[in-house]
Amino acid sequence: MALTRTRAEIRSDVRRGADIEGTSHLERHPDSDLNVYIDAGYGAFHRKLAEVMPDVRLLLSASASTVSGTSQYTLTTDFSVSNVLAIYSVDMVIDGEKVWLRPFEMHERPMLSDTSVNTTGVPAAYRFRVDTLELLPVPAGVYTVTVWYIPTQSGFANDAATMDTIQRLDDYVTKWAIREVALKDKHWDLHDRMSGRLKELEAEIEFFARSRDVSAPARVTDVYLAHRGRHRRWR
């Protein structure tokens, strides 16, 4: 069973760690302010996890089937610019073969979308456009495209909402919020101590992010193998 903490519990830890417990501190440091600091720390925690092997902790996928003559697709209601932190990989099943698509640059778009250029109608490149995925050349058939992406982190909905602490690494969120309190109070000694502790915790976060799947060592990949799909030529 995962170790979790509620926002209320984390806020209590922040008040205790910053020595701002009691009603006398509520006016200068109301719960609403602490909630903002906690959400910011939670977002920073999520970004740190996303930097290190996101495919074993945060990766989600969304799929869609292409429609002949249509280049832009909405994958799911959650797949939008505000809900996607980063695209990790895009693959497509073409004639029974799964290949990787590569992102195109905007200066390449005129060539890829030019209807006067004869193509086989098989997409070879993509671009994430606000809340849709654009595929070029424009599909002339039905293909299944799957996007692997890292989602953004939502803030706590209420005091009872919980976060997975990953073996109590919620301390990162707590220390982040305490540092914000110290900044507001110009308590530089506490601010510096929290900054130092955050650096230490970042090393722990990286270790746990990398060690979820330790069944086999990392392997060297031959990136020039054509059947991997990354070097499939534009059609």
C-alpha positions in Angstrom: 0.0 0.0 0.0 1.4 3.4 -1.0 2.4 5.9 1.6 0.2 9.0 1.1 -0.2 12.4 2.7 -3.1 14.8 2.6 -2.7 18.5 1.9 -3.9 19.2 5.5 -1.1 17.0 6.8 1.5 18.6 4.6 0.3 22.1 5.6 0.7 21.1 9.3 4.2 19.9 8.6 5.0 23.3 6.9 3.7 25.3 9.9 5.6 23.1 12.3 8.8 23.3 10.2 8.6 27.1 9.7 7.6 27.7 13.3 4.3 29.4 12.4 1.9 27.4 14.4 -0.8 29.0 16.4 -3.5 31.6 15.6 -1.1 34.5 15.9 0.5 33.5 12.5 -2.7 32.9 10.6 -3.1 36.5 9.5 0.4 36.7 8.0 0.5 33.1 6.7 -3.1 32.0 6.0 -3.9 28.5 4.9 -4.7 29.8 1.4 -1.1 31.1 1.0 0.4 27.8 2.3 -1.8 25.9 -0.1 -0.2 27.9 -3.0 3.3 27.1 -1.8 2.4 23.4 -1.4 1.0 23.2 -4.9 4.1 24.9 -6.3 6.3 22.4 -4.4 4.2 19.5 -5.7 4.6 20.8 -9.3 8.4 21.1 -8.8 8.4 17.5 -7.4 6.6 16.3 -10.4 8.9 18.1 -12.8 11.9 16.5 -11.1 10.4 13.1 -11.5 9.7 13.9 -15.2 13.4 14.7 -15.8 14.6 11.3 -14.8 13.3 8.2 -16.7 9.6 9.4 -16.9 8.7 6.2 -18.8 8.8 4.1 -15.6 6.8 6.5 -13.3 4.7 9.0 -15.2 4.1 7.9 -18.7 0.6 7.8 -20.1 -0.7 7.0 -23.6 -3.6 8.0 -25.8 -4.6 6.5 -29.2 -6.7 7.5 -32.1 -7.5 6.1 -35.6 -6.9 8.3 -38.5 -9.5 9.4 -41.0 -8.7 9.8 -44.7 -8.2 13.5 -45.5 -8.0 14.6 -41.9 -4.6 15.8 -40.5 -5.5 17.0 -36.9 -6.8 14.7 -34.1 -8.1 15.2 -30.6 -6.9 12.1 -28.7 -8.7 12.4 -25.3 -10.4 15.1 -23.3 -7.2 15.2 -21.1 -4.8 15.6 -24.0 -4.3 19.4 -24.2 -1.6 21.9 -23.9 -2.5 22.4 -20.2 -2.5 18.7 -19.4 0.6 17.5 -21.4 4.0 18.3 -19.9 6.0 16.7 -22.7 5.6 14.3 -25.6 7.8 11.2 -25.1 7.1 9.2 -28.3 4.6 8.8 -31.1 4.1 5.5 -32.9 1.8 4.3 -35.6 0.8 1.0 -37.0 1.2 1.0 -40.8 0.5 -2.1 -42.9 0.9 -4.2 -39.8 4.3 -2.6 -38.9 4.7 -0.3 -35.9 7.0 2.6 -36.6 8.0 5.8 -34.8 7.0 9.2 -36.2 9.3 12.1 -35.8 8.2 15.7 -35.0 8.4 18.1 -38.0 9.7 21.7 -37.8 7.3 24.5 -38.9 9.6 25.3 -41.9 9.0 21.7 -43.1 5.2 22.0 -42.9 4.7 23.6 -46.4 6.5 20.7 -48.1 4.7 18.1 -46.0 1.3 19.6 -46.5 1.6 20.5 -50.1 -1.3 18.8 -52.0 0.5 19.1 -55.3 3.2 16.7 -54.1 2.4 13.1 -54.7 2.6 10.9 -51.6 1.4 7.5 -50.5 -0.9 9.1 -47.9 1.0 7.6 -45.1 1.9 10.0 -42.3 5.6 10.2 -41.4 5.7 13.2 -39.0 3.7 14.9 -36.3 3.4 18.1 -34.3 1.6 18.9 -31.1 -0.7 21.8 -31.7 -2.4 23.2 -28.5 -4.9 20.3 -28.0 -4.6 18.3 -31.2 -2.0 16.2 -32.9 -1.3 17.1 -36.5 -0.1 14.3 -38.8 1.6 14.9 -42.1 1.5 14.0 -44.9 -2.3 14.0 -44.5 -3.5 10.4 -44.0 -5.2 8.8 -46.9 -6.2 5.7 -44.9 -7.0 4.4 -41.5 -4.0 4.0 -39.2 -3.7 3.7 -35.4 -1.5 6.4 -33.8 -0.4 6.2 -30.2 1.1 9.1 -28.3 3.2 8.5 -25.2 3.3 11.6 -23.0 4.1 12.9 -19.6 1.0 14.5 -18.0 1.1 17.7 -16.0 0.5 17.6 -12.2 -2.8 19.0 -10.9 -2.8 20.8 -7.6 -4.6 19.5 -4.5 -8.3 19.7 -4.9 -9.0 20.1 -1.2 -7.5 19.4 2.2 -8.4 15.7 2.1 -6.7 15.2 -1.3 -3.6 13.0 -1.2 -0.3 12.6 -2.9 1.8 9.4 -3.4 4.9 10.3 -1.3 7.1 7.6 -3.0 8.3 6.4 0.4 7.9 9.8 2.1 9.6 12.0 -0.5 6.8 14.5 0.2 9.4 16.1 2.4 10.5 17.9 -0.8 7.1 19.5 -1.1 7.2 20.5 2.6 10.6 22.0 2.4 9.7 23.9 -0.7 6.7 25.5 1.1 8.8 26.3 4.2 11.4 28.0 2.0 8.6 30.2 0.6 7.5 31.1 4.1 11.1 32.0 5.0 11.4 34.2 1.9 8.3 36.1 2.9 9.6 36.6 6.4 13.1 37.4 5.2 14.3 34.5 7.4 17.4 34.0 5.4 19.0 31.3 7.6 15.9 29.1 7.3 15.6 29.9 3.6 19.2 28.8 3.0 18.8 25.6 5.1 15.7 24.6 3.1 17.5 25.3 -0.2 20.3 23.0 0.9 17.8 20.3 2.0 16.0 20.5 -1.3 19.2 19.8 -3.2 19.8 16.7 -1.0 16.2 15.5 -1.7 16.6 16.0 -5.4 19.4 13.4 -5.4 17.0 11.0 -3.6 14.2 11.7 -6.0 16.6 10.9 -8.9 17.7 7.7 -7.3 14.1 6.4 -6.7 13.0 7.5 -10.2 15.8 5.5 -11.8 15.4 2.4 -9.6 11.8 1.4 -10.1 12.7 -1.3 -12.7 16.1 -2.8 -11.9 15.4 -6.2 -13.5 18.0 -5.6 -16.2 20.8 -3.1 -17.0 20.3 -0.4 -19.6 21.2 -1.5 -23.1 23.0 0.1 -26.0 20.6 0.9 -28.9 21.5 1.0 -32.5 19.6 4.1 -33.6 20.4 3.5 -37.3 18.2 0.4 -37.5 15.6 1.3 -40.1 13.0 -1.1 -38.7 12.9 1.0 -35.5 10.9 3.5 -37.5 12.8 6.7 -36.6 14.5 6.8 -40.0 11.4 5.8 -42.0 11.5 8.1 -45.1 8.8 10.6 -45.7 6.3 9.3 -48.3 
